[in-house]
Amino acid sequence: MRVIAGSARSLILKTPAGDNTRPTSDRIKETLFNILMNDVPDAVFVDLCSGSGQMGIEALSRGAAKAYFIDNDTTAIGCIEYNLKHTKMIDRSIVLKQDAVTSVSYGIREHADIIFADPPYGKGIDEQILAAAANSKAVDKDTLIIIEELKERDFSFANDLGFDIIREKIYKSNKHVFLRKA
């Protein structure tokens, strides 16, 4: 796994050992950041369920002003911190050892421009994240939320929580759902 573009281009990133994380492939990451090309510069980017931190690091490499890295796994936090030091991006980063729902509710202390969430698939955490985002001071109608989930996952619950689906990008076995407050 590597940084695709920007100031840290081609740097190899460490991934947490074990099977608690599921890193987004370079190909899918590149597709996502091509979609976000105009939204990332100067943004506050939140990487929920960060794992290795690769999504937030990619955002910083492409010009994001700041990134939050949030994971509740100690091994993942160590990996994120290693990768931030390796890419020399620690000074624009905030690393929080919290679960994603708590961090959306209370951990993010400023307006988030982009929130990327890659929670464990099929456990309903995506819905819990959106419910927390609906009441979060860090989220407003301009905040873009992207959730990675299985491609079969029905997101009809998003409307009931006050979010509009503005785009879906479907891959072989998963998808990215792009949402904003209604």
C-alpha positions in Angstrom: 0.0 0.0 0.0 1.4 3.4 -1.0 0.5 7.1 -1.2 -0.9 7.6 -4.8 -0.3 11.3 -5.4 0.8 14.6 -3.9 3.7 15.6 -1.6 4.1 12.0 -0.2 3.7 10.3 -3.6 5.0 6.7 -3.8 5.8 6.4 -0.1 5.0 2.9 1.2 2.7 2.8 4.2 2.7 0.2 7.0 -0.6 -1.7 7.6 -1.6 -3.1 11.0 -0.9 -6.8 11.5 -3.8 -9.2 11.8 -7.2 -9.2 10.2 -8.9 -6.4 12.2 -8.4 -3.9 9.3 -9.3 -4.2 5.7 -7.2 -1.7 3.7 -8.8 0.0 0.7 -7.0 -1.0 -2.4 -4.8 1.5 -4.2 -7.1 1.3 -7.3 -10.2 2.2 -5.3 -8.4 4.9 -3.3 -7.2 6.5 -6.6 -10.7 6.4 -8.0 -12.1 8.0 -4.8 -9.6 10.8 -4.8 -10.1 11.5 -8.4 -13.7 12.1 -7.6 -12.7 14.3 -4.6 -10.0 16.2 -6.5 -11.5 19.6 -6.1 -12.8 19.1 -2.5 -9.6 18.0 -0.8 -7.3 21.1 -1.0 -7.4 23.1 2.3 -10.1 20.7 3.7 -10.4 19.3 7.2 -10.5 15.6 6.4 -11.8 13.0 8.9 -10.7 9.4 8.5 -13.0 7.2 10.6 -12.0 3.6 11.3 -8.6 4.6 10.0 -6.7 1.3 10.2 -3.4 2.4 8.7 -4.5 6.0 8.2 -3.9 5.7 4.4 -7.1 7.7 3.4 -6.3 10.7 5.6 -2.6 10.6 4.6 -3.6 10.6 0.9 -5.8 13.6 1.7 -2.9 15.4 3.4 -0.6 14.5 0.6 -3.1 16.1 -1.9 -3.3 19.3 0.1 -5.8 18.9 2.9 -5.1 21.4 5.7 -5.7 18.9 8.5 -6.8 15.4 9.1 -8.3 13.5 12.0 -7.4 9.8 12.3 -9.8 7.9 14.4 -9.6 4.2 15.4 -10.4 2.3 18.5 -7.6 -0.4 18.0 -4.3 0.2 19.8 -2.3 -1.6 17.0 -4.0 0.6 14.4 -3.2 3.8 16.3 0.5 2.8 16.5 0.5 2.1 12.8 -1.2 5.5 12.0 1.4 7.3 14.1 4.2 5.5 12.4 2.8 6.3 8.9 2.3 10.0 9.9 5.9 10.3 11.0 7.2 8.4 7.9 5.3 10.8 5.6 6.2 13.8 7.7 2.5 14.8 8.2 2.2 14.5 11.9 2.0 18.3 12.3 -1.2 18.5 10.4 -2.8 15.5 12.1 -4.9 14.7 15.1 -5.0 11.0 16.1 -7.8 9.9 18.4 -8.2 6.4 20.0 -12.0 6.4 20.0 -14.8 4.6 18.4 -16.2 6.3 15.3 -19.6 7.1 16.7 -18.1 8.8 19.8 -15.6 10.8 17.7 -18.3 12.1 15.4 -20.4 13.1 18.3 -17.7 14.7 20.5 -14.2 14.1 19.3 -14.0 16.4 16.2 -13.7 19.9 17.5 -14.1 21.9 14.3 -16.1 21.9 11.1 -15.3 18.8 9.0 -15.3 19.3 5.3 -15.0 15.6 4.4 -15.7 12.6 6.6 -14.6 9.2 5.2 -15.8 6.1 7.1 -14.8 2.6 6.4 -16.4 0.7 9.3 -16.6 -3.1 9.5 -19.0 -4.2 6.9 -22.5 -5.4 7.7 -22.6 -4.4 11.4 -24.8 -1.3 11.2 -21.9 1.0 12.3 -22.5 3.1 9.1 -26.0 3.9 10.3 -24.8 4.7 13.8 -22.2 7.1 12.3 -24.8 8.9 10.3 -27.1 9.2 13.3 -24.2 10.8 15.3 -23.4 13.0 12.3 -27.0 14.3 12.2 -26.5 15.9 15.6 -22.7 16.7 15.4 -21.5 20.3 15.6 -18.7 19.3 13.2 -21.2 18.4 10.4 -23.3 20.8 8.4 -24.9 20.8 5.0 -21.5 21.5 3.4 -19.9 18.4 4.9 -19.4 15.6 2.5 -19.7 12.2 4.1 -18.4 9.1 2.3 -19.1 5.6 3.6 -17.5 2.5 2.3 -19.8 -0.6 2.6 -20.7 -3.8 0.8 -22.3 -3.0 -2.5 -25.5 -4.8 -1.4 -26.0 -2.5 1.6 -29.3 -0.6 1.4 -28.8 3.0 2.5 -32.5 4.0 2.5 -32.1 4.7 6.3 -30.0 7.8 5.4 -33.1 9.8 4.4 -34.7 9.2 7.8 -31.6 10.4 9.5 -31.7 13.7 7.5 -29.2 12.9 4.7 -29.4 12.8 0.9 -27.4 10.3 -1.1 -25.7 12.5 -3.8 -23.7 9.7 -5.4 -22.8 6.0 -5.2 -19.7 4.6 -6.8 -20.0 0.8 -7.0 -17.0 -1.5 -7.3 -16.7 -5.2 -7.6 -17.8 -6.1 -4.0 -18.2 -2.8 -2.2 -19.2 0.8 -2.8 -18.7 4.4 -1.7 -21.9 6.2 -0.8 -21.6 10.1 -0.8 -24.0 11.9 1.5 -24.8 15.4 2.6 -27.3 16.8 5.2 -30.7 17.4 3.5 
